């Protein structure tokens, strides 16, 4: 039988993924006061049954003011933690046991935004919003009021909030953590010279701009068990002249590797409306390829990956170790089943669904060893 690379196992520390497909973190904007709701039961449940190698809970704020919108999920108090615990338990009931990761995040200057289907614009304080914080008092859009620049005490508070959220994630029994350093949110704002205009130890030179994200990573890694993996999502380039570049990313990931990072989730953009992104199928794969060749860490790629043969080629060629999927999984939550059928591989599925594959794909579900009378 020909080896199917996309459906081969992959090991991150002591965590084994059944295949190379990762459900990417996807904001649902459906939480209440940071707490997961019944929407999340349905959303998580169908993706936990997708046959992917790992499922990632959406960008989850480490503080109330670190949320992108009022509907964003949080893990910053007992109520948030309990809401995830209860709903995840229901979502996982009867589903195949696949690893669950969580992406810990802080929105930075992109906080206090309206939900996307209501326009996504900044909500002013006098209309129920809050004042976002950032490395510098520099707004995301020219017409917006500037965020509050973080002082030393503010930096320490946010470091502690990331650590507290990681401890809560451990209490929830989650398998992995991804730190969100991409898409124009707080930790990316420190990295990029377009958003970080500080003149202290956390701004200016490359060494100074990477300091705070590396401090946050080290603090979280210190409380996250050594047998559990931890990765980082980065924007490998800002796609803006004078911004963060792939060369900057290569230098950063080497420091992350030395600090105990297990994978790099390679995305791009998000820091500036001036970005010029060359969109096309797999447009971020070359960025992941460059990082994979510069480090021994696992590399994950994401972005306009929609076809099974496309994903298989990415892994088989060594461009990335893992393929993360977002919109394609929303459109087709059984994408891994169909990819396995096309490529001649197998996935695990709930026994209630063993009868579902069409006759020509009957061998796609690995567990289905019984039939119907």
Helices and strands as residue ranges (DSSP letters): G 5-7, E 10-12, E 15-17, E 21-23, H 38-48, E 54-61, G 64-66, H 78-92, E 99-105, G 108-110, G 116-118, G 125-127, E 133-134, E 148-149, H 152-171, E 176-181, H 186-191, H 206-209, H 211-223, E 230-235, H 246-258, E 263-267, H 285-294, E 298-302, H 308-316, E 322-325, H 327-331, H 335-343, G 351-353, G 359-361
